[in-house]
Amino acid sequence: VSELRTAIGPLSGRSAKYCTDACLRRYLEARNWNVDKAKKMLEETLKWRLTYKPEEIRWHEVAHEGETGKVSRANFHDHQGRTVLIMRPGMQNTKSAENNIRHLVYLLENAIMNLDEGQEQMSWLIDFTGFSLNTSIPIKVARDIVYILQGHYPERLAVAFLCNPPKIFEAFYKAIKYFLDPKTAQKVKFVYPRNKDSMELMKSYFDVEDLPSEFGGNGTLKYDHEEFSRLMAEDDVKTAKFWGIDDKPYHIANGSGHSVAEVAPEPAAPIAQRVS
């Protein structure tokens, strides 16, 4: 870690805040502790963050992408206390590749912001109910997403459960798997709620009472866009505070477009540096 810090040289602003020791360890781990390769990877991320500015994306900019709940943060954690992201590709509601990616990046940043102290990774639950060729994203977009995830969020994924994927997804996944590094591919698990081994695997990661019925549990999962929007707007204040960004107040619109709340950032205050 010290070698990598020396290699990347002095940093300032958000880059310095991003590059905690835990962050450097993740990049080293992703490159098998090769300092030169980790340096190259980290420099590419810092360049990407300077131009893409993921920490500046706000919910009101991407909320329209989330109206169907195609990606959301769960209100429960796995057995390890990790944040859980729920994805429902069958709920795809827009065609813009750029906006789809921004929406996902926003929720990745949000999931990281909500990791408990000492936690580095998140779990994904992917529900394929309603998935079809009409709702699937193009291979090129999927490739771009994989590139961002692997290149700029290394060692952030603990496990991804693909629940009840239909046969047509198999060909899609074969094309995607080509872009996955072997370590990431090993984290992808295909599960089927009627399969005993699948359910035992799910129980080893999640509490059955929390786990939504779509994934073989006893919980219920009902996405409320208005409520989720309130939650995300509150988190935007935390994000702005963490990164030292002077956000302006804005209105959160409900499904009908009417303003339901106004969120103003609190004055900047010290915050535990647990996000990297």
C-alpha positions as CSV (number, residue, x, y, z in Angstrom):
1,V,0.0,0.0,0.0
2,S,2.8,2.4,0.9
3,E,4.6,1.5,-2.4
4,L,1.5,2.3,-4.4
5,R,0.9,5.5,-2.6
6,T,4.5,6.6,-3.3
7,A,4.1,5.5,-7.0
8,I,0.9,7.6,-7.6
9,G,2.5,10.7,-6.0
10,P,0.9,13.6,-4.2
11,L,-2.9,14.0,-4.7
12,S,-5.3,16.8,-3.8
13,G,-9.0,17.4,-3.4
14,R,-11.4,14.6,-4.1
15,S,-8.7,12.3,-5.5
16,A,-6.9,12.5,-2.2
17,K,-10.1,11.7,-0.3
18,Y,-10.8,8.8,-2.6
19,C,-7.4,7.2,-2.2
20,T,-7.7,5.8,1.3
21,D,-5.5,2.9,2.3
22,A,-8.6,0.6,2.0
23,C,-9.0,1.9,-1.6
24,L,-5.4,1.3,-2.5
25,R,-5.7,-2.3,-1.1
26,R,-8.7,-3.0,-3.4
27,Y,-6.8,-1.9,-6.5
28,L,-3.7,-4.0,-5.4
29,E,-5.9,-7.0,-4.8
30,A,-7.6,-6.6,-8.2
31,R,-4.1,-6.7,-9.8
32,N,-2.7,-9.5,-7.7
33,W,-0.6,-7.0,-5.7
34,N,1.4,-5.9,-8.7
35,V,2.1,-2.2,-7.8
36,D,2.7,-1.1,-11.5
37,K,-0.6,-2.7,-12.7
38,A,-2.5,-1.3,-9.7
39,K,-1.0,2.1,-10.3
40,K,-2.2,2.1,-13.9
41,M,-5.6,0.9,-12.9
42,L,-6.0,3.5,-10.2
43,E,-4.8,6.3,-12.4
44,E,-7.4,5.4,-15.0
45,T,-10.1,5.5,-12.3
46,L,-8.9,8.9,-11.0
47,K,-9.0,10.2,-14.6
48,W,-12.5,8.8,-15.1
49,R,-13.8,10.2,-11.8
50,L,-12.4,13.7,-12.7
51,T,-14.3,13.7,-16.0
52,Y,-17.4,11.5,-15.2
53,K,-17.8,13.0,-11.7
54,P,-19.9,10.1,-10.2
55,E,-20.0,11.8,-6.8
56,E,-21.9,14.8,-8.4
57,I,-24.8,12.7,-9.8
58,R,-27.9,13.5,-7.9
59,W,-31.1,11.4,-7.7
60,H,-33.3,14.0,-9.3
61,E,-31.1,13.7,-12.5
62,V,-31.6,9.9,-12.8
63,A,-34.9,9.4,-10.9
64,H,-36.8,8.8,-14.2
65,E,-34.6,5.8,-14.8
66,G,-35.7,4.3,-11.5
67,E,-39.4,4.7,-11.8
68,T,-40.0,0.9,-12.3
69,G,-37.5,-0.1,-9.6
70,K,-35.1,-1.8,-12.1
71,V,-32.2,-1.0,-9.7
72,S,-32.7,-0.2,-6.1
73,R,-31.0,-0.5,-2.7
74,A,-32.6,-3.1,-0.4
75,N,-33.8,-2.3,3.1
76,F,-32.0,-5.3,4.4
77,H,-28.4,-6.6,4.5
78,D,-26.8,-10.0,3.9
79,H,-25.4,-12.1,6.8
80,Q,-22.1,-10.2,6.6
81,G,-23.9,-6.9,7.0
82,R,-23.2,-5.9,3.4
83,T,-25.4,-3.5,1.4
84,V,-27.7,-5.3,-1.1
85,L,-28.5,-4.0,-4.5
86,I,-31.6,-5.4,-6.2
87,M,-31.7,-5.4,-10.0
88,R,-34.7,-6.3,-12.1
89,P,-33.7,-6.3,-15.8
90,G,-37.3,-7.2,-16.8
91,M,-38.3,-3.8,-15.5
92,Q,-36.2,-1.9,-18.1
93,N,-38.1,1.3,-19.0
94,T,-35.8,3.4,-21.1
95,K,-33.6,3.2,-24.2
96,S,-30.8,5.7,-23.3
97,A,-27.5,3.8,-22.7
98,E,-25.9,6.8,-21.2
99,N,-28.7,7.4,-18.7
100,N,-28.9,3.7,-17.8
101,I,-25.2,3.8,-16.9
102,R,-25.5,7.0,-15.0
103,H,-28.4,5.6,-13.0
104,L,-26.4,2.5,-12.1
105,V,-23.3,4.4,-11.3
106,Y,-25.3,6.7,-9.0
107,L,-26.7,3.6,-7.1
108,L,-23.2,2.0,-6.9
109,E,-21.9,5.2,-5.3
110,N,-25.0,5.3,-3.0
111,A,-24.5,1.7,-2.0
112,I,-20.8,2.4,-1.1
113,M,-21.8,5.5,0.9
114,N,-24.2,3.2,2.9
115,L,-21.7,0.5,3.7
116,D,-21.2,-0.1,7.4
117,E,-17.9,0.7,9.0
118,G,-15.3,-1.8,7.9
119,Q,-17.4,-3.1,5.0
120,E,-15.9,-2.9,1.5
121,Q,-18.3,-4.9,-0.6
122,M,-21.9,-5.3,-1.6
123,S,-24.2,-8.1,-2.7
124,W,-26.4,-8.1,-5.8
125,L,-29.8,-9.9,-6.2
126,I,-30.9,-10.0,-9.8
127,D,-34.5,-11.0,-10.5
128,F,-35.2,-12.1,-14.1
129,T,-39.0,-12.0,-13.8
130,G,-40.3,-10.5,-17.0
131,F,-37.0,-10.5,-18.8
132,S,-37.1,-10.8,-22.6
133,L,-35.1,-9.8,-25.6
134,N,-37.2,-6.5,-25.6
135,T,-36.1,-5.6,-22.1
136,S,-32.4,-6.7,-22.4
137,I,-29.8,-4.0,-22.8
138,P,-27.6,-4.2,-25.9
139,I,-24.3,-6.2,-25.6
140,K,-22.3,-3.0,-26.1
141,V,-24.0,-1.3,-23.1
142,A,-23.5,-4.4,-21.0
143,R,-19.8,-4.3,-22.0
144,D,-19.5,-0.7,-21.0
145,I,-21.1,-1.4,-17.6
146,V,-18.7,-4.3,-17.0
147,Y,-15.8,-2.1,-17.9
148,I,-16.9,0.5,-15.4
149,L,-17.6,-2.0,-12.7
150,Q,-14.3,-3.9,-13.1
151,G,-12.1,-1.0,-13.9
152,H,-13.4,1.6,-11.4
153,Y,-15.1,-0.3,-8.6
154,P,-12.6,-3.2,-8.1
155,E,-13.3,-5.6,-5.2
156,R,-16.7,-3.9,-4.5
157,L,-18.8,-6.9,-5.5
158,A,-19.0,-9.8,-3.0
159,V,-21.5,-11.9,-4.9
160,A,-24.2,-11.6,-7.6
161,F,-27.1,-14.0,-7.6
162,L,-28.9,-14.4,-10.9
163,C,-32.3,-15.7,-10.0
164,N,-34.4,-17.7,-12.4
165,P,-32.6,-16.5,-15.6
166,P,-34.5,-17.7,-18.7
167,K,-32.9,-19.8,-21.4
168,I,-32.6,-16.8,-23.7
169,F,-30.3,-15.1,-21.1
170,E,-27.7,-17.9,-21.4
171,A,-26.6,-16.7,-24.8
172,F,-26.5,-13.1,-23.5
173,Y,-24.4,-14.2,-20.5
174,K,-22.0,-16.1,-22.7
175,A,-21.3,-12.9,-24.6
176,I,-21.0,-10.9,-21.3
177,K,-18.7,-13.5,-19.7
178,Y,-16.2,-12.9,-22.4
179,F,-15.6,-9.4,-20.9
180,L,-15.5,-10.6,-17.2
181,D,-12.2,-11.3,-15.5
182,P,-12.2,-14.8,-14.0
183,K,-12.3,-13.5,-10.4
184,T,-15.5,-11.6,-11.1
185,A,-17.1,-14.5,-13.0
186,Q,-16.6,-16.7,-10.0
187,K,-18.8,-14.3,-8.0
188,V,-21.7,-14.8,-10.3
189,K,-24.2,-17.5,-9.1
190,F,-27.2,-18.8,-11.0
191,V,-30.0,-19.7,-8.6
192,Y,-33.4,-21.2,-9.0
193,P,-36.0,-20.9,-6.2
194,R,-37.3,-24.4,-6.7
195,N,-33.8,-25.9,-6.6
196,K,-32.8,-27.2,-3.1
197,D,-29.1,-26.5,-3.6
198,S,-29.8,-22.9,-4.8
199,M,-32.0,-22.3,-1.7
200,E,-29.3,-23.6,0.6
201,L,-26.8,-21.2,-1.0
202,M,-29.2,-18.3,-0.6
203,K,-29.8,-19.1,3.0
204,S,-26.0,-19.1,3.6
205,Y,-26.0,-15.4,2.5
206,F,-29.4,-14.1,3.6
207,D,-32.0,-14.3,6.3
208,V,-35.1,-16.1,4.8
209,E,-37.4,-13.6,6.5
210,D,-35.6,-10.7,4.7
211,L,-35.2,-12.4,1.4
212,P,-38.0,-11.4,-1.0
213,S,-40.2,-14.3,-2.3
214,E,-38.9,-13.8,-5.8
215,F,-35.6,-15.1,-4.5
216,G,-37.1,-17.9,-2.5
217,G,-37.5,-16.1,0.8
218,N,-40.5,-15.1,2.9
219,G,-40.1,-11.3,2.5
220,T,-42.1,-9.1,0.3
221,L,-40.5,-6.6,-2.1
222,K,-42.6,-3.7,-3.3
223,Y,-40.8,-0.8,-4.9
224,D,-42.2,2.6,-3.9
225,H,-40.7,5.1,-6.2
226,E,-41.8,8.1,-4.1
227,E,-40.5,6.7,-0.9
228,F,-37.2,5.6,-2.5
229,S,-36.8,9.1,-4.0
230,R,-37.1,10.6,-0.5
231,L,-34.5,8.2,0.8
232,M,-32.1,9.0,-2.1
233,A,-32.6,12.8,-1.7
234,E,-31.6,12.4,2.0
235,D,-28.5,10.4,1.0
236,D,-27.6,13.1,-1.6
237,V,-27.1,15.5,1.3
238,K,-24.8,13.0,3.0
239,T,-22.9,12.5,-0.3
240,A,-22.5,16.3,-0.8
241,K,-21.3,16.7,2.7
242,F,-18.8,13.8,2.4
243,W,-17.2,15.2,-0.8
244,G,-17.4,18.8,0.3
245,I,-19.8,19.8,-2.5
246,D,-21.9,22.8,-2.1
247,D,-25.2,21.5,-3.4
248,K,-28.2,23.8,-4.1
249,P,-31.6,22.9,-2.7
250,Y,-33.9,21.2,-5.2
251,H,-37.4,19.8,-5.3
252,I,-38.2,16.1,-5.5
253,A,-41.1,15.4,-7.7
254,N,-43.5,12.5,-7.1
255,G,-44.8,10.3,-9.9
256,S,-47.3,13.0,-11.0
257,G,-44.5,15.6,-11.3
258,H,-45.8,17.6,-8.3
259,S,-43.2,18.7,-5.8
260,V,-43.4,16.7,-2.5
261,A,-40.3,17.9,-0.7
262,E,-37.4,20.2,-0.8
263,V,-34.0,19.1,0.3
264,A,-31.3,21.5,1.3
265,P,-27.8,20.3,2.1
266,E,-26.7,20.8,5.7
267,P,-23.6,22.8,6.5
268,A,-20.4,20.8,5.8
269,A,-19.2,19.0,8.8
270,P,-16.4,16.4,9.5
271,I,-17.6,12.9,8.5
272,A,-15.9,9.5,9.2
273,Q,-13.7,8.6,6.2
274,R,-15.1,5.2,5.6
275,V,-15.9,5.7,1.9
276,S,-13.2,5.1,-0.7
